Amino acid sequence: MPKRKDINKILIIGSGPIIIGQACEFDYSGTQACKALKKLGYEIVLVNSNPATIMTDPGMADATYIEPLNFKSLARIIVKERPDALLPNLGGQSALNLCAELHREGVLDKYGVKVIGVQVDAIERGEDRLAFKETMNKLGIEIPRSETAYSVEEAEQIAQELGYPVVIRPAYTLGGTGGGMAFNVEELRTIASRGIAASMVGQILVEESVLGWEELELEVVRDSKNQMITVCFIENVDSMGVHTGDSICVAPMLTISKELQERLQRYAYAIVEAIGVIGGTNVQFAHDPKTGRVVVIEINPRTSRSSALASKATGFPIAFISALLACGLTLDEIPYWREGTLDKYTPSGDYVVVKYPRWAFEKFPGSHDRLGTQMRAVGEVMSIGKTYKEALQKAVRSLEIGRYGLGFAEDYNSRSLQELLAMLAEPTSERQFIMYEALRKGADVELLHRLTHIKPWFIEQMKELVMLEEEILKYKGKEIPDELLARAKGDGFGDRYLAFLLGVSEEEIRNRRKALGIVLRWETVPVSGVEDAVYYYSTYSPTCDASDIPGGEEAAEREKVMILGGGPNRIGQGIEFDYCCVHAAFALRDMGYETIMVNCNPETVSTDYDTSDKLYFEPLTVEDVLSIYEKEKPLGVIVQFGGQTPLNIAGELSREGVKILGTSPETIDLAEDRDRFRKMMEKLNIPMPEAGMAVNIEEALEIAERIGYPLMVRPSYVLGGRGMEVVYDEEMLRQYVAAAVGVTPERPILIDKFLENAIEAEADAVADGTDAYVPAVMEHIELAGIHSGDSACVIPPVSIAEKHIKTIVEYTKRIAREMNVVGLMNIQYAIYDDMVYVLEANPRASRTVPLVSKVCGVSMASTATNVMLGVERGIKYNGEKLVPKVIPHFGVKEAVFPFNMFPEVDPLLGPEMRSTGEVLGMDQSFELAYFKAQEATQYILPVSGTVLMSVNDRDKPAALEVARIFETIGFRIKATEGTYNYLREKGIKCEKIKKLYEGRPNIVDEITNGEIDLVINTPAGKRGQHDDSYIRKSAIKNKVPYITTMAAALASAKGIAAYRDNDFNEGWLKSLQEYHKMVEF
C-alpha cells in the first residue's frame, strides 16, 4: 500500500551519547531514516543529545532538538511540535524505553501521537522478560529455562533449582548492562544486586546457562502485509557466554547446515509475526551441536549493532527500508536489483564478511580483560574477502592495534604450549592471537575446541594459516618462491606482515608482487532497495570473476577526491572524526567532484552506500590505500579528517607519490615534534610551558630540577593522552620512567611544566595557508590536568577575560600562517598567572569540530574541504561568510564514561582520555546549559537532598564556595573529618561522616542506603588515590552522581541553583534551527 496519508509530522528519537553497547550504528540508522522520510515528503522532528552525530545536523530534519533524552524533555517537545507519529525503533534501547514511558504516562494518547514501526505492546513483548517468555510458550518455541526475580533472595532460590552456572539478564537494558554469569552463590549475589539496580523495572531473569553453544543471529524485515524476508544469517565464531558485541562474527553462516538455517528462519518468522514489528528485527538463537536443541535467546525489535553489520555485509539498507515500511509502504513496492521487488530478496554474494571487535582495556588500569555476557568492546571493524582466511586477516589489519597478522603478538611466541593453553581457559580480547601461537606449537584442534568452544572448522582454517606461515618463515633472508607469495596473498597475508616474516622492507614485497602481477582485484557488493548502487571490496583470491552485478561502470569523467576514514571507534577517536569525513564527502559532491571513501567501520555513516560516490570497505593500511589510489587515480587524498588513523600512514603514502590535499605531512610531523614546534613558538614570541625531552631517568631528573614540579609527562606521538600523567615529586618521576616502554632517542618521554589550576581553552580554526578563521574559543570547565576529551567545555567562554580571548584568536592565526596550515586546526591553551600559554597544536580535525559546528551554526568540515580544494586550484575561498559571530546562547559539552561497565576501575579523571562519547546542553545561561548537559549524561544532578564532601587539602579553599551555594539552596552537607573541620571553621553548617576504616555506619553504608544524593570527592595525590577510590566506586555502583574536580563541583552547584531559581525548569526549548537563526553576524 502507498505511504500513509493520516500522518504528516514524525518524531524520531535518537540514541544519545556513545556508550559501550550503544555506539554510532544508531546515528547510521537514524540518518538513513531521515533520508527515507524526507523522500516520502514527511516533516521530521528529531531529538538527540549527542552533537557528534550526522542525524543532528540542521539539514537532516525540519526541527532538530539537542536535548536530554528523558521523559520530561520529550513531553515538552511533543507539546510544542505536536507530531502525528513517533518512530522509536531507530534510536536503540534508549528510544524504545522512552517510547514505552511516554505511552505509560499517557502523553502519546493525550496529544494524539501514533507509534509507528513497532507497537508499544510489541516493545513489551520483546523487552519484558516475562512477556517474551509467554509469547514464546504460545508459539511452542523453546527458550532457556528461566524465572524472573525482583530480589537477590528470589534469584538464589531460582539458581538452586536450575543449577549453576546461571546467566543474569536485567530487563530493559543494553549491551548486557548489569548482567553476567554466576558460577557460584557469591557471584550470584553480586551480579543479581547489580542487575536489579540497572533494570528500569527492577526485574532480572535468572536463566539456565547455554555456555559453549553456538550463537546464531538472523536479521528479519517484515511489512504491514506480513511479508517477511531474511536479510542476513550471522554466525558468531565465539560461542554463547561471550556477549555478541564482543564476539567475532561471520556472514553468511559458514558451518551451519541448510536444514538448520531453514529451521531458524521458520522460528524467526513466527516470532516476528507474533511480536508484530514493522521493519527490521534481530533474533538471536543458541544451538547445542551435541543434541540439536535450539533456543531463542532474545530479540531486538529495532535496528541494532547487528543490523548495521547486516546492512553493510549485504548491501541491504535495513534502517532506510524499515522507515519506508513504518510509513505504510510494503516490500513489493520497493525495487530490487536482481528480480523486481524486495519481497523476492534473498541474501546473495560469493564473499565472506568478518566482524572483529575493538577493545580498550589498556585505558582502564585495573580492569580485567575477560569477555563475558556484559559487553566490553568500544568499537568494531568489518572486512570482506573471498574466503574466511582472507577476511579474517584483513580484519586484524583493520583493527589498528599495531598488528598486521595473527602471529608474534605480545610475547605469546616465547611462551610454552602449557602456558598458552592456560591463558585460553577464559575468553579474553587476545584469544585469537594466543590460539595462533598454540597451533604453531602443535596444539591439537580438538583440544582447542574443548577449551574455547570455538568450532573446529574455524580452528582448522587458522591452522592452515599457521602452516603456510611456517613455510614462509623458511625463506627468511632468502627469496620467497613466486607460487608461495601468490598463495600467501590469496590467504590474506598483508605486505607489511610478509615483510616482517621475511626480514625485508614492505616496499620490496610490494614491488616483487606487482612484477609478478599479483595485484588486488575489485569486486562489488550490490545495494538493494535503491537504484544502481554498489560498493567495493578487494581480493587477491584467484577465483573471482566479475558477475552480472549492476553498477561498477565508470561514472562520467569528474575529477575524483579520496577521503580516508577513521577506522574502528575507540577511546580517543570516535564518531566526531566520522562526522568530519561525511561532511567532506557532502561538500565535495556539492562542488562537483566524484568522492571516494575508504573505511572499515560498519557502524558509521561514512560507510553508508550513498555518503560518497564510491565506497571501498578496506583496511586503512598503506598497501590497501595505495591499491585504491592506483586504480582510481584521484586528484588527491584527504587525510586530516579521520583522526590519527590516516595521519599515521600519510608520510608513507606521500613518499609513494600520493598527493595529500590540505596541510602537508611535513607540517603534521612538525606539530608532533616538540623540539621543532617549541623553536617555532619562540620565533613567533608565543609562550609555552617550560619543557624538555628525556630518554633516561638522569635526563628526566635534570629537566625536573630545571623547571620544578609538578610535571606533565607523556610519550611522544599518541592520541587520547595515552600514557600521560601528572607527576608531583621525584619518587613518582622515577616510577614513571621505569615503567615507560619503547623509549628511544626518536621517541623520547616529553616532560612539561604542569600549570596547576590553570584554565584550559581551545580553539578550532579553518586556515588557507595565509589566513585563519576562528569561529569560537572553548573554555574547559575542568582545570589543567584533565584530558580535553574528558573535560566539560563551554562556548562562549564564561570566565576568560576578553583580552585573553583576543590573544588566543591572534595566536591561532599566527600559528596557522607560520605552519602553512590548509584545512582544519585545533590549538590548546592554558591561562596561568594572567598569561596565555600554548600547550599543543594539531593541524587536523579535532573531536570538537561537530560541537563548534552545532553551537555556532557553521559547518567547519565542509568549509575546510572547500578551502583545501580552493588552494589546490589556486582559488581563494570566499571568506566573507567567515566572520566570527556573536553567540547569544551557551553550549556545554559533557563527556560520557563507561565506568559502569568496568566496576573494578577507579573512575578518576586525569590526562589520559577515558570517555566514550559526549552530550551537549544548550540554553540561555551557562548554568542552565550545564545542568542540562549533566541531565543528558543520565547522571541527573539532585535539586535537593544531601551532598557528601570529601576533598584534599589543595581543594579545601575552592570547596568553601561550593559548600556556601549548597547551604544557601537548602542542601544538607555531610563531610569527612578534614573537610568537616575546615568547613565548620569557616562557618558552614555540616555533619561529620565516617570514612571506611573509621567504623560504621560509614560513607559506603550511607551511599548504599540512598542517604547521599551527590558525592563530591577529590583524591589526595597519588598516595591518597588508593585510599578513597571506594567512595567513587560505590557511587557508581549505586548510581549516585559523583564529581571528582572542584571546577565541576562549582559548575554543578551553580547549575542546580539556577534550575531551582527557574521554577525547577530548564530554560529554553528551542530547535537547533531556531538557535542558528539567533546567531548574529
N, C-alpha and C positions, 0 to 999 in steps of 0.2 A: 504494500500500500504506500501511497506517496507520503510526504512529510506531514506531520501533524499541524493542523491549522488552529487548534484550540490554545496554542501557546505561542508567545512572541518573544518573551524575555526569559532567558535561562540563567540561573545562578550556578556557577561551578565553584566547588570548594577545593583549594589546593591542599598539599600535604604538609606545608610548613617547613621548618628548618631541616637540614640534612642530619640525620642521626643514624646510628647503626641500625639496620633493619628497615630504614625508610629513606632511600637516597634519591639521586636525581632522576631515577626512572619515572618518578611521578611528575617531574617537570616535563619530561618527554611525552608522557601520556596526556597531561593537561594541555600542552601546546598543540598536540595533534587534535584534541577535542575542540579547541578554539578554532582551529582551521576548518574542521568539519562543520561546526555550527555556523561559522561565517559563510561557508559555501552554500549552506541551506537558507541563508538570509535571516537568521535569528539575531536578536540583540543579546549580548553576553555581559553578565556581571561576574567578575572573578574576585575571589577572596583568597589571599595567601599572605603569610607573614614573612616569607623568605625573599629578600630583594635580589638575590643572586640568580633568580630564575628567569628564563625567557618568557614564561607564561605571564609574568607580572609586567612585561613591557607594555607601555601605554597603547601600542598599536595592536596588541593581541585581542583585547576585549574592549567593549564600549565604555565600561566603568570598571576600573581596577582598584580594589581596596587592599592596601598593605596594612592589615590589622591583625591583632591576635586571633588565633583560631580557637575561640571559645564561644560558649552559648550566648553570652551577653553581646559580644561584637556582632555575631551573625544575626541575632534577633534585631539589633539596631539597623543593620544593613537591609534586612528584609522589610522593615517598616519604611525605610527611606526609599528603597529602589522598587519595591513591590514586584518581584519577579513572578512569572506564572509557573515556573517549574524549577526544580532543583536536580542537578545531575551529580550524585555523590560518589559514583564508583570509579572516579579517576584520580582521587586525592589520597589513595592509600587508606590505611586504618583510621587516621585522624578524621578524614572526611566521613567515613561510614559511622564512626562513633558520634560525630556531631549531628549527622542527619537523624540518627536514632533519638538523640536527646531533644532536638527541635520538635520531633514528632511527639515524643512523650509529654513534653511540656505544652503541647497544643498550639505552638507558634505557626506551624505549617497550615493547620486547619483554619486558624483564625484569619490568616491573610491569604487563604486560597492558593497555597503553593503545592503543586502536584510534584511527587517524586517520580523521576523517570529513570530508566536504565535498570534500577534494582528497587524492588518494593521494600518498605520498611520491615515488613514481617519476614521478607527473604533475608535481610541482614541478620535478623534474629535467628532464623533457621540455620544460617551459615555460621554465625559467630557465637551464639549462646550454646555452650557445650551440651546442655540438656536437650534443647530444642533440636539440635543437629542429630543427637542420638535417636530421638523419637522418629525423626524423618527417615533415618537410615533403617531403623527397625521396620517401619512401614514398607520400605522398598525391598526388605529382605537382603540388604547388603551388609556384610559384616563390618564392624569397626572394632578396634582393640577393646577388650573388656575393660570397663572403667566405671567409676562412680564420681559424682560431683561432691565436693566438700566445701564447707564455709568456715571450718576451723581446723587447727592443727590436729586436735584430738580425733576429729572425724577422719582426717587424712590418714592418721596412724592406723585406725581400725581397718580402713579400706585396703591399705598396703598389706596388712597382715593377711587379709583374705586372698588378695591377688598374688602375693609372693613377690619378693624383691628380685631384680631391680624394678622400680616403677618410674614412670615419667609424670612430672607435674606440669600441667598446662593451665596458665591463668586465662580466664575468659576475656575477650575484647582487648587483646594486646598484640604487639607487633614484634617481629624478629625474636620471638620466644622470650620476650622481656619478662624477667622474674621467674621463668620456668627452669627446669633442669631435670637431671636424672638422679634418683636416690638409690644407692646400693645398700643402705642400712638406715635404721631408725634415726640416728643422729643427723645424717644428711637430710632425711625427710623433713625433720623439724625445721631445719634452716631454710630449705627451699620452699616448703609449704607456707611458712610465715611470710617469706619474701614475695611469693606468688599471690597470696591473698591481698597483700598491700598493693601490689602492682595492678591488680584487676580493677576495672572500673566498677564492677558489681560485687567485689569481694568473694568471687567464686573461682575455685580451681577444679580441675579434673585430675583425678588420680587414675593412671591408666597402666595396663599391663605393658611391659617393655617389649618392643619388637626389634630390639638391638640386633644388628647384624643382618636384618632382612634387606632385600633390595628396595630402594626408594625410587618410585616411578611417578612422573607427572604428565598430565595432559592439559593442553590449553584448548578449551572448547568455546565456540562462539554460537550463540542462539539468537534467533529473531522472534518477532511477535507472532509469526505463523508457526512457531515451534520447529522451524527448520534449524538443523544443527550441523556444524562442521567441526572437525578436529584440525586445528592449525598446526599443532606440533606435538610430537611424542618426545619427552625428555627423560633420559636415564641418568640417575646420579651415580657417579663412579664410587663415591663414598657411600657406605651403607647407612641404614637407619641408625640413629644415635648421634649423627653429626647433622646439625641444622642445615637445611638445603641451601641457605645463603653462604655457608662455609664449605659447601661441597663442590667438588669438580663435577661438571655435568657435561653430557654429550647429547647432541641431537643429530640425526634420528637415534632411536634406541638401537644399540649395536649388538646386544647379546640376548635380546628378548624375542621369544618366538612369535610368529604371526598370530597364532591362536590366542596367546596371552594378550597381545596388543588389542585384538578384536574384543576380547572379554573386558578389558579395561575400558575400551571405548563404549561398550554397551552400558557398563556401570556408570560411566561419566555422564552419558546422555540421560540416563534415568534420574541421576542426581540433579543435573542442571535443570531438567524439566520440573522436578519436584520443588526445587528452590525457587524457580521462576525468574532467573536472571535474564535480562535482555542485554546482549553484548558478551564480553569476554569473562570467562571464569577459569580459575586454575584449580584442578583437582589433583590431590596428592594421594598416592596409594603406597602400601607396603606389601611386598610379595615374599613369602617364605619359600626359597627354592627347594627346600627339603620336602615340604608337604604339599606345596602348590597353593597354600591358603593365601587369599588376597584380602586385605582390609583397607578401608578408606581411612586416611589419617586426618585430612581436613580439606576444606575448600575455601578459596578466597573469591567471594562474589564481586570481584573488582579487578581492575588491572593491577599488576604486581611486578615484582622483580623478575619473576619467571616469564610474565607476558612480554616484558620489554625484551628479554632474551629471545623468546619465541618469535617476536616480531622481526628482530634483526637476523635471526637464524634462517627464517623462511622468506623474508621479504613480504610478510603479511602484516600491514599496519593495524594491529588489534585495537588500539585506542581510537584511532580515526574511524574505523568501521563500527566500533561499539557506540560511538557518539551518533553516527548516522542511524544505527538501528534503534537507539534510545528515542530518536525523534520520529519514529514511525516507518522508516524505510525497511525493506526486507532484503534478504541475501539475493533473491532472484531479480533484484532491481539494480544490483551493483556489478559493474563489468569485471571480467576475469580474463587475463591474457590468454589462458590456454583454451577454455571452452565456454564462451558465452558469459555466464554469470556466476557469482561467488557461491551459490548453493551447490555447485558442482566441484568446489575446491577439494583437492586432496594434497597433502604435503608431498613435494617432489624435490628433485635435486640430487645429483650424484656427488655430494660432498659431505664432509663431516665437520660439525661445529663443536668446539670445546670451550666451555666457560671455566675460568680459573679465578678463584677469589684472591683479593689482595688484603693482607692483614697489616696491623701496625703495632704489634706487641712491643716493639722496641721503644715506642713513645711512652709506654706506661711502666716505668720501673716497678718491679714488684708484682706485675701481672703474670698469671700462669699461662703459658702457651699450651692450652688444652682446648680441643674442639668438642663441643657437646651440643645440647639442644638449645642453648642460648647463643644467638648469632654474635660473632666477634669480628667478621670481616668489615673493612671500611670501604671497599670498592671491588671491582672485578674487571677482567678483560675477557674478550671473546676472540677466537681465531677460527679461521676457516681453512681447511685443507682437503686434499683428495682422500687422505687416509687419517685414521686416528693418530698414527705416529707423527705425521706431518703437522696436524693441527695442534697436538699436544706440545711439540717443540716450539711452534710459533707462539703458543700461549705463554710458555715460560719466557721467551724473548720479550713478549709484550708487557710483562709484569713490572719491568724496571726495578728490579731488586739487585741489579749488578750481575745477573746470571744470564748466560746466553745458551745454556744447555742444562741437562739434568745432572751431569756428573761433577764431581770435585767441588761440591758446595761445602761451605764451612770446613770442618776437619773430618768429615764423615769417612773420607777415603782412608785416613790413617787409623781409624778405629777397627777393633776386631769384629768379626761377624757376631759374636755373642753380645757385644756392646750395642751393635746396631739393632739386633733383634729386641733387646731390652728397651731400646728407645721407641720401638714400634708398638709397644704394649698399649699405649694410649694414643688416640688420634691427636696430631699436632699440625701446625701450619707447614712443617718441614717434611711431612710424611713421604711425599713422592721422592724427594731427594735422598732420603735415608734408604728407601726401598731400592733405589737405583744402585747405591753402593753395596747394599746387602746382596743384590743379584750378582754384582761384579765379583763379590767374594764367595759366590757359589751357593747362595741361599736357594732353597727349593721353592718352586712356585706354590705348591700345595701348603707348605708351612707358612708362607707369607699370607696366603689366603686365610688360613685359620687365625693368624694374628690380627689381620686388618679387616677381615670380612669383605675385602675388595675382590671382585670376581676374577677367577683365574685367567679369563681371556685378556683382561686389561694388564695383568701382571706379565702374561706371556708376551704381549706387544712390547712392554717395557724391556723384557729380557732380550728381545730381538734387537732393540736399540743398543743395549749394553754390549751384545756380541759384536755388532757392527762397529761400535766404538773401540772395542778391544782390538779389532782387526786394524782400524785406522791408526791406533797408537803404535803398532809395529813399524809404522813409517815415519815416526818422529825423527826430524832431521834429515829424512830422505824424501825422494819424490813419490807422492801417492799415485798409484795406478789410476788411469782415466776412468776405468769401469767402477772402481771403488768410490771415487769422487762423485760420479754420477749417482751411485746408489745412496751415498750419504745425503746428497742434496734432495733426492726423491723422498727420503725419510725425514726430511725437515731439519737436518743439521744446519745451523747458521754459519755463515762465512767466519764470523768472529770466533765462534766456538771451535771450528775446524782449525783455524789459525792457532788457537791456544793448544789444541791437541797435538798439532804437528810442529809447534815451535817456530812458526813463520809469521809474517805480517798478514793482516787481513787483506791488504792490497794484493799481495802475491796470490792468495786464494782467488780473489775476485778476477784478476787478470787471467789466471790459469783456466777458470771455468768458462770465462767468456770466450777464450781462444778455442775451447772445446765445444762451444755452442750450448753450454749448459746455462740457460737463462730462464728467468721467471716467465711463465705464460699466464695470461689473464683469463679468468672465467667470470661469468656474470651470475648474479642472484636476481631473478626477476621479481618485481614488486607487484603484488596482487591488489585488486580493488581500485586501481587507478590506471590511467592510460600510459603505456610506453615508459616505464621507469625501471632502471636496473641499478645494481651496484656491483663492485668488482672485488674479487679476491685473487690471490696469486697461488701458483703451484709450480713445483719443479717436477711433479709426478709425470711420468711419460705417458700415462693412459688418457690424457684429456683430449677431447675433440670439441670444437665449437658446435653446440647443438642449435636447434632452431628456436633460440630464445629471443624475444623481442629486444629492441634497444641494442646498445653495443655499437651501432654505426656512429661514425663521427658526426658531431654537431657541426653546424655551419662554422666557417672559419672565424671564430672570435679569438682574440688573444686570451691565453689561459693564465690563471694565477693559482698557485698551490698553497694551501694552508695546512700547517702541521698542528694537530690537536694535542691534548694534554695527557692522553693515555688514561690509566685507571685512576679513579678517585683515591686519594689517600689524605692523611692529615698533613696540612701544609699546602696541598694542591688539590683544590676541589672544583666544584661546579662553576666558580667565578671565572675560571680560565676558559671553560667550555663556552660560557656566555660570550666572552670576547671573540672566540673563533666563529661562533654563529653570526654575531653582528658583522664580522669582517666578511663572511660569505654573503650576507644580505647586501652589504654596501657594494661589494664587487659586482654582484648581479645588477644592481641599480646603475652601475657605471658602465655596464655592457660587456663585462669580462665573463669568460667561462670559468667557473670556480671548481677547484678540485680539493676535496677534503681527505686528509689521511688521519685515521684514528682507529683505536681498537677497543673503545669502551662502549659496551652495548646499552648502557643506561642513559646515554646523553642525547641531546637534541642535535649535536653536530653530526652524529651518525644516523640521523633520520634521512630517509631516501630523498626528500625534497629540500633539504637545507642548502645543498650545493648541487651543481650540475652533475658532478661525478663524485661518487664516494668510493674510496678504497679502504676496505676493512683490513688493515695491515698493522703489524708491529711498527713502532716508531724507532727503527734502528737504521744505521747508515745503509746497510745492504738493501733493506726493503724500500726506503725512501728514494735511494739512487735509482733503483729499477723503475720506479714510477716516473721519476723525473726524466729518465732517458726515453721512456715510452711516450710521455705526454709533451715533452719539450715546452714547458711553460715559460712565460716571460720572467718569472722569478718565484721564490718561495717566501712565505711569511712565517717567521719563527717566533715572533715576540708575543704571541697571544696564548701559547699553550703552556705557560709556566716554565718550570725548569726542564721539562722533557725535551722539547725541540732545541733549547739552548745548549743542552749537553752534547748534541750532535752537530750544531751549527758550524763550528770550526772545521770539523772533518768534511762536512758537505761542501763548504766553501773551498777547501783545498782540492776537492774533486771536481771543481768547476761549477758548482751550483750557485746560481745568482740569488743572494739573500736580499730581499726587499727591506727597506727601512734601515734602522740602526745596524751598523756593521758588526760582525762577530768580534772584531778587534775592540770596538768600544765596549761591548758586553764584557769582554775579558778585562778591560781596563777597570771597569767598575768593581769587578771581583778582586782585583789585585790591590790590596790595601795600601801598599807602598806607593804605587804609581798614583792611586787616587788621592792619597794624602798630599803628594807633591803638587798635584793639580789644584787642590784646595788652598795650599799655601800660596800658589801663584795667583789664585783668584782672591786671596785675602779673606777666606771664609773659615771661621774657626771649627775645629773638630776636637773631640775629647783626646787627651794625650794617649798615645798607644805605642805598641811595639809588637814584634813577632818573635816567637821563641821556638827552637827545635828541641831544647832540653831544659831540665829544671834550673841549671845555673843561669841560662839566659832569662828564664821566666822570673827568677828571684831578682835578677839585676833590674829588669823592667819595673817590677813591683816596687823596688827600692826607689827608683827614679820618680815614678808617678804617684805612688801611695795607694793604699787600699781605700775603699772596696774596688774590685776589678770585675770587668765582664770578660770572661774567657770563652773562646769558641774555636772549632776547627774552621779551615777555610773552605769555600765552595759548598755551602749547604743551603737547603730551603727549609723553611718552617722551624728555624732555630735549633736544628738537630745538634745536640751535644753542648748547648750553651749553658753557662752557669755564672751566678754572681758569687765571687769569692771574697770573703771578709778578712782572711788572715793567712799567714804563711802555711799553717798546717793544711788548710783547705786547698791552697795552691799546689802543695806537694802531692796531695791526694789526686787532684785533677790531672796533673801532668803524668803521674804514674799510671793512671787509668786510660790515658788518651791512646788511641790506636792509630796506626798508619801515619804517624807524624814524620815528614821528610822535609828537607830544605825547600822542595817545591810546594809542599802542603804543610806549612807551619801552624802552630797554635797562634791565634790572634788574641792579643791582650789589650783591652781598652780601659781607660779610667771610667769607673761606673759613676754616673752623675746621680747620686742618691736623691730621691724625692724631686727630681726634675719633672717638668710637664713635658710629655711627648706629643708631637704633632706630626702629621704627614701631609704631603701634597701630591696629587696626581696631575700630570701635565701632558698635553699633546704638543709635540715640537716638530718643526720642519727643517732643522739644521741651523736656522738663524733665530727665529722667534719661538716663544713658547706661550701656550695658553693654559692658565691655571684656573679651572672653574671654582675650586673651593679648597680651603685648608681644613683638615680634620683635626680635632683635638681628642687625644686619648683620655678616657676617664681614669684608667689605672695609670699610676705613675711609672717612671722609667723602671725597667727590670722585668716587666711583664711583656711577653711577645706581642707584637702589634696585632697578630691574627687572633689573639685570645682576649685582647683588651676591648672594652666597650669604647665606642668613639662617637663624637657628635659633630654634625655640620649644621650651622656655622659654629665656630668655637665660642665657648661661654666664658672662659676665664683668661684667655690670652690677650694681652694688650694689643691695640690696633697697630702700634709701631712694630711689634714683633710679627704680626700677620703680614705687614708690608715687607718686612725683611725676608720672611720665608718665601713670599712670591718672587721677590727680587733675586734671592739666591737661586731659586729653582730655575728661573730664566737664564741666569748667568751660567749655571752648571750645564743646562741643556745645550746652550750655544757652544760652550767650550768643548763639550764632549761630542758635538755634532750629532745629537740625538734626532732621529727621524721616526716619528710614531709616538708610542706611549712611554711615560717615565714615571717612576714613583720615588720620592725622596723622603726619608725620615729625619725628623729634627728633634732636638731636646732644648728646652728653655730652662736655663740654670743660672742663678745669680744675675738675672736681668740681661742675659746674653743668649743669642740663638746659636746652637751648635748643629752641624750636620752629622748625623750618625751613619747613614749609608744612602747610596743612590742605586736604583735598579732601572736600567734602561730597557724596560719591558712592561707588559701589562702586569698589574698587581691585583691582589684579591679585593681591593677596594673599588675597582672600576665600576662594577654594577651598582654599588652603593652611591657613588658620586653621580652616576648617570640618573638614578631614580630620584635622588633628593633634589638635584639641581635641574633636572629636566633637559639633560644634554647627553646625546649618545656618544660617549668617549671612544668606544672601539670603532664605530663607523667613521667618526671624524678622523681618527688616526689612520684608518685604511685609506680614506680619501687623500689625506696628506701624503702618505707613503707613495701612492701611485702618481700623485701630482709631482712629487720630487723626481720620481723615475722618468716622468715625461718632460721635466723641466718647466712645469706649470706651477705657479704659486697658488696654494689653496686660498680661496676667498675667505679671509678671516674675519669679515665684518660681523658674522653671526657670533664669532667667538669673543664676546666681550663678557667679562665676569659679571654675574647678575647679583642683585640683592635678593637674598633668600628670606622670605617673611615667616618661615616656619622652621621647626627644628626636626632633624632626623637623627635618631640614636640607633646605632648598630650594636647589638649584643651578641656575644659568641655563645654557642650551644655545645655542651661537653658530653662525652659518652661515659661518664664515671659510673652511672647506674649499671652499665654492662661490665664494669671492672670493679666489683665491690671490694676487691683486695687492695686497690690502689688509693693512695692519698690524693684527694682532689685539689692539690695546691697549684696555683698558677706561678709560672716563672718564665725564664727566657726561652724555654722550648715549647713550641706550639702543641696544643693537645685538643683543640676544638675540632669538631667535625662539620659544623655549619654555623649559620647566623640568622638572626631575625632583625627586622627594622621596626622601630616605633616612630611614627610621625605625628606631631601635634603643635599647638600654638605656643607652648612654652617648653623649655628644656626639661623641666621637672616632670611634666605630664608625658612627654615623649619618652623619658627614661622609664617611668612607671609602666608605660605601655610596652616598651621593649622587654622589660622583665616579665610582664604578663605573657608575652608571646613566647618566651622560652619555656613556659609551663611551670616555672618556679615562681608562683604568684606571691608577691610581697603582701604580708598581712597588713590590714589597715587598723588593727587594734590588737591588744594582747600583750605577750611577754617577750622581751628581747633579751638574749643572753650575750654578754660581752666578756671576752677573754682576750686581751691584746698584749703584745710585747711592750717592753719599756719604750722603745723608739716611737711606738704609735700612740702612747698614752695622751700626749697633748692633743693630737687630732681626734682621739676618742671623746674628748670632752665636748666638742661642738656637736658631735653626733648624739651623745647622751642628752645634751640640752634639748635638741629638737624632739627626741623621743619622749622626754619628760614633759615638754610643753604640750604634745598632742595626746598625752594620757596613756602612754605605754608603761607597763611595769618593767623595771630594769633589774636583771639579776647579773651578778658579775663574780668572777673567780677572785681569789683573795687580793692579788696585787692590783688588779683593775678596780676592785671594790674599794680598797683603801684610797686609791688615787681619786676616784670619783667622789667619795664621801668628803674627802679633804676639800674638794672644790665645790661642795655644797649640793651635790646631786643625790637625790633620794634613790637608794638601791638596796637590794638584798644580796647576801652572800650565798654562793653555791659551791658545793664541794667538787674538786677535781676527782678523777677516777681513783687515785691512790689515797684520797683523804677520808675514805669511809662512805657510808650510804646514808640517805639517798644522795646520789651524785649527779653530775651533768648527764651521763648516759641514761640514768633512770628517768630523769625529768624529760629528756628528749623522747625517749621511748614511750612514756606515758602521755605524750601530747601536751605537756605543760609549757613547752617552749615553742614560740611561733616564728622566731627568726634567730639565727646564730651569726654573731659577728666574732670571728676568731682569726687573729694574725699570729703566725708561728714565731717563736723566738729564735731566729737564726737557724743554722744547720743543726745544731745540737738540740734545740728546742723542738725541731720539727717532728722528731720521732716521739717526743713527749706528748704531743697533743693531737696527733693525727686521728686518734679515736673520736675526738669531738666531731671532726668533719665527716668521717666515715659514718658515724651514727646519724648525723643529719641527713646524709644521702639515703641511708637505709630507710629512715622513717619519713622521707620526703619533706623534710623541713628546709625552707630556703636558707642557704648559708652564704656568708660573704667573707672573703679572705684578704681583702685590701681595704684600707681606710678610705681611699678615694671612692670606692664603690659604696661603702657604708654611708658616706655623706650624701652621695647622689641618691641613694635609696631612701634615706631619711627625708630628704627634701621632696623626693617624688611622692612618698606616702603622705606627707603634709599637704602637698599641692592637690592630691587626689581627694583628700578629706575636705580641703577648702572648696573644692569644686563640686560640693554635694555628692561625694562618693561617685563621681563620674569621670571618665576620660573626657578630654576636651572635644576637639573637632572630630567629626566623622566625615571625611572628605575622600573622594576618589583621587587617585594619582593624577588623573587628567585635570581635576579641579586644582590640585596643588600646583601643577605645572603652569596653569593659567595665571596663578598668583605671582609667579616668579617675575620680578620686574627687570627690564633691561636697563 
